[in-house]
């Protein structure tokens, strides 16, 4: 989990947001493990990776440039916790306002 904390700290998140994200990864250690692999190798697992609602982190990252890395793993968590909300987000697409 230290690698995730360090990665998020380097993104200059406010402390409250950083804690919220870290806590979220603590609730989902399988996703956290994959995210730590991505942090270390800058590539996604190809085998034995977490799949939720038909999506893996790699598949999510291919949907939008905005989902590369942490965004893909955060969306995997959202798919697990609130699948309907996450699926709506995916169907609408991703863009910067």
TORKE-809869 format. One line per field, with one value per atom (N, C-alpha, C, O): atom name; x, y, z. Coordinates in pm, whole numbers. Atoms other than C-alpha are relative to their C-alpha. Example, Ala and Ser with C-alpha at 12.3 -4.5 7.8 and 13.67 -1.06 7.14 Angstrom:
residues 2
atomo (N,CA,C,O,N,CA,C,O)
east (89,1230,90,194,-82,1367,-77,-26)
north (-119,-450,120,118,-119,-106,109,220)
up (0,780,0,66,-6,714,73,90)
//
This chain:
residues 97
atomo (N,CA,C,O,N,CA,C,O,N,CA,C,O,N,CA,C,O,N,CA,C,O,N,CA,C,O,N,CA,C,O,N,CA,C,O,N,CA,C,O,N,CA,C,O,N,CA,C,O,N,CA,C,O,N,CA,C,O,N,CA,C,O,N,CA,C,O,N,CA,C,O,N,CA,C,O,N,CA,C,O,N,CA,C,O,N,CA,C,O,N,CA,C,O,N,CA,C,O,N,CA,C,O,N,CA,C,O,N,CA,C,O,N,CA,C,O,N,CA,C,O,N,CA,C,O,N,CA,C,O,N,CA,C,O,N,CA,C,O,N,CA,C,O,N,CA,C,O,N,CA,C,O,N,CA,C,O,N,CA,C,O,N,CA,C,O,N,CA,C,O,N,CA,C,O,N,CA,C,O,N,CA,C,O,N,CA,C,O,N,CA,C,O,N,CA,C,O,N,CA,C,O,N,CA,C,O,N,CA,C,O,N,CA,C,O,N,CA,C,O,N,CA,C,O,N,CA,C,O,N,CA,C,O,N,CA,C,O,N,CA,C,O,N,CA,C,O,N,CA,C,O,N,CA,C,O,N,CA,C,O,N,CA,C,O,N,CA,C,O,N,CA,C,O,N,CA,C,O,N,CA,C,O,N,CA,C,O,N,CA,C,O,N,CA,C,O,N,CA,C,O,N,CA,C,O,N,CA,C,O,N,CA,C,O,N,CA,C,O,N,CA,C,O,N,CA,C,O,N,CA,C,O,N,CA,C,O,N,CA,C,O,N,CA,C,O,N,CA,C,O,N,CA,C,O,N,CA,C,O,N,CA,C,O,N,CA,C,O,N,CA,C,O,N,CA,C,O,N,CA,C,O,N,CA,C,O,N,CA,C,O,N,CA,C,O,N,CA,C,O,N,CA,C,O,N,CA,C,O,N,CA,C,O,N,CA,C,O,N,CA,C,O,N,CA,C,O,N,CA,C,O,N,CA,C,O)
east (83,0,87,42,-90,300,25,34,-21,356,-118,-101,120,-2,-1,-29,-3,29,102,73,-106,355,-43,-22,48,205,-103,-96,105,-100,55,9,-63,115,69,64,-68,315,-99,-62,104,-14,-51,-138,34,-44,-149,-209,140,-389,-11,82,23,-532,-2,-41,-13,-479,-130,-126,128,-850,-28,-75,22,-874,97,59,-100,-553,-43,-37,44,-683,-121,-129,119,-1016,38,-15,-43,-845,75,51,-76,-603,-96,-82,98,-893,-78,-109,73,-1076,82,28,-86,-779,17,30,-11,-752,-121,-109,122,-1111,3,-73,-5,-1018,146,207,-143,-675,37,152,-31,-700,25,117,-19,-737,125,200,-120,-469,127,224,-117,-227,30,146,-20,-282,49,134,-42,-246,147,221,-141,85,88,198,-74,200,12,120,-3,103,97,172,-90,289,145,226,-139,604,42,155,-37,593,-58,-16,70,370,-64,-68,79,179,-100,-82,109,-134,24,86,-6,-153,-83,-189,72,-261,-74,-174,58,-345,-35,29,45,-528,-23,9,28,-636,-147,-230,134,-944,-92,-59,100,-1250,-133,-180,127,-1570,-92,-56,99,-1880,59,22,-61,-1668,118,174,-111,-1400,119,104,-125,-1037,57,6,-63,-814,52,39,-52,-653,-113,-100,114,-991,-52,-86,46,-1097,96,53,-99,-772,-8,30,11,-841,-123,-135,120,-1174,30,-36,-30,-1013,141,189,-132,-675,-8,93,18,-819,-5,-3,9,-840,129,130,-126,-477,50,50,-55,-331,-106,-201,86,-507,-147,-232,140,-827,-66,-182,55,-876,-26,-129,17,-827,-108,-183,107,-1052,-137,-233,126,-1323,-32,-149,24,-1279,-65,-159,58,-1352,-145,-233,136,-1656,-92,-208,80,-1776,-40,-150,30,-1758,-99,-192,81,-1919,-135,-237,125,-2180,-4,18,-9,-2203,-91,-50,90,-2506,55,54,-57,-2346,123,139,-122,-2015,-32,32,35,-2179,-60,-37,52,-2366,115,115,-117,-2037,73,113,-69,-1879,-79,-21,82,-2172,-2,-17,-2,-2156,133,139,-132,-1787,74,19,-87,-1503,57,105,-49,-1405,31,-9,-30,-1274,-104,-131,101,-1537,64,-6)
north (-120,0,126,234,-117,229,56,177,-47,241,83,183,-75,357,136,237,-129,625,94,211,-82,750,53,170,-40,755,112,211,-100,950,131,239,-121,1192,79,202,-67,1268,69,157,-64,1360,127,196,-121,1639,10,117,0,1536,66,57,-50,1718,-120,-230,109,1512,-80,-203,70,1429,-93,-205,82,1300,-118,-229,105,1103,-111,-229,98,932,-79,-200,66,856,-105,-217,95,692,-117,-232,108,493,-94,-216,84,371,-86,-202,74,266,-120,-229,110,57,-104,-223,95,-99,-92,-207,82,-224,-102,-199,85,-388,-41,5,35,-552,-65,-54,60,-746,108,96,-111,-423,79,122,-71,-254,-72,-8,78,-536,24,42,-27,-484,143,167,-140,-107,13,84,-5,-156,-60,-10,56,-378,104,123,-103,-102,112,160,-107,160,-41,39,48,-52,-24,7,42,-172,88,78,-86,86,-82,-40,80,-195,-82,-104,71,-390,-150,-203,147,-755,-52,4,60,-972,-127,-165,126,-1288,10,83,4,-1356,139,168,-136,-994,10,-73,-23,-861,38,126,-33,-856,22,-63,-37,-680,49,136,-40,-648,-10,67,19,-772,90,83,-94,-505,-35,-75,3,-527,141,227,-132,-229,31,144,-21,-276,38,132,-31,-281,141,214,-135,33,105,209,-98,210,22,127,-11,143,80,117,-79,329,148,218,-142,668,26,-43,-39,832,51,53,-52,978,-111,-84,113,630,-77,-184,73,528,6,113,3,418,5,-73,-6,520,11,-45,-15,617,-133,-154,132,262,-80,-147,76,112,60,-13,-65,368,-37,-57,37,284,-148,-184,140,-88,-8,-84,-4,-12,49,-6,-51,192,-105,-117,107,-97,-104,-159,97,-324,57,-12,-57,-85,53,34,-57,88,-27,63,37,-101,80,115,-75,84,139,183,-135,425,-5,78,11,311,-35,18,38,151,120,135,-121,476,92,148,-83,664,-52,25,61,420,23,55,-16,442,145,168,-141,825,39,134,-34,826,93,137,-78,1025,119,107,-123,1382,100,81,-107,1693,109,150,-105,1954,134,235)
up (0,0,0,-40,-3,48,-140,-159,138,-329,-48,-119,41,-380,68,4,-72,-112,-63,-85,59,-261,-138,-169,132,-612,10,-62,-15,-497,60,24,-55,-294,-111,-111,111,-609,-93,-170,80,-776,68,14,-76,-515,34,26,-44,-399,136,216,-136,-99,96,58,-98,217,15,20,-17,255,-119,-99,119,-104,-3,-39,-4,-66,97,63,-100,251,-49,-29,52,85,-105,-104,104,-213,62,25,-65,5,73,63,-70,220,-98,-69,101,-94,-49,-66,43,-209,111,83,-112,139,5,47,1,101,-115,-113,119,-231,-27,-123,12,-185,-132,-176,129,-511,-106,-187,94,-708,38,-50,-46,-495,-46,-87,42,-577,-148,-187,142,-949,-24,-110,15,-913,38,-30,-38,-732,-110,-135,113,-1019,-111,-169,104,-1263,37,-48,-44,-1057,-23,-70,11,-1059,-145,-182,136,-1423,-111,-226,97,-1597,-113,-228,93,-1765,82,201,-66,-1685,-3,-96,0,-1585,-116,-148,112,-1876,42,-19,-47,-1682,147,223,-141,-1355,56,171,-45,-1337,45,9,-51,-1163,-116,-196,102,-1388,70,145,-61,-1284,-110,-189,101,-1501,-142,-231,132,-1794,-29,-139,19,-1748,87,203,-76,-1641,-3,-75,3,-1569,-141,-188,136,-1911,-96,-174,88,-2090,27,-67,-34,-1903,-53,-104,46,-1991,-151,-201,146,-2358,-44,-161,32,-2339,-16,-93,3,-2285,53,143,-50,-2239,143,214,-136,-1917,104,224,-93,-1765,13,74,-11,-1795,144,206,-136,-1463,107,105,-118,-1145,-34,36,40,-1324,-30,5,32,-1452,127,138,-124,-1107,88,154,-75,-943,-58,17,63,-1196,26,37,-37,-1124,138,160,-134,-759,-7,58,15,-861,-62,-23,60,-1079,104,99,-104,-777,102,144,-107,-528,-50,17,55,-747,-151,-231,142,-1076,-92,-203,88,-1214,-31,-146,18,-1161,-91,-180,80,-1309,-146,-237,137,-1613,-75,-195,63,-1682,-41,-150,29,-1663,-124,-211,115,-1909,-128,-232,120,-2150,-51,-171,41,-2151,-63,-141,52,-2234,95,195,-88,-2083,-75,-187,61,-2154,110,225,-94,-1984,-20,-133,9,-1903,-24,-34)
//
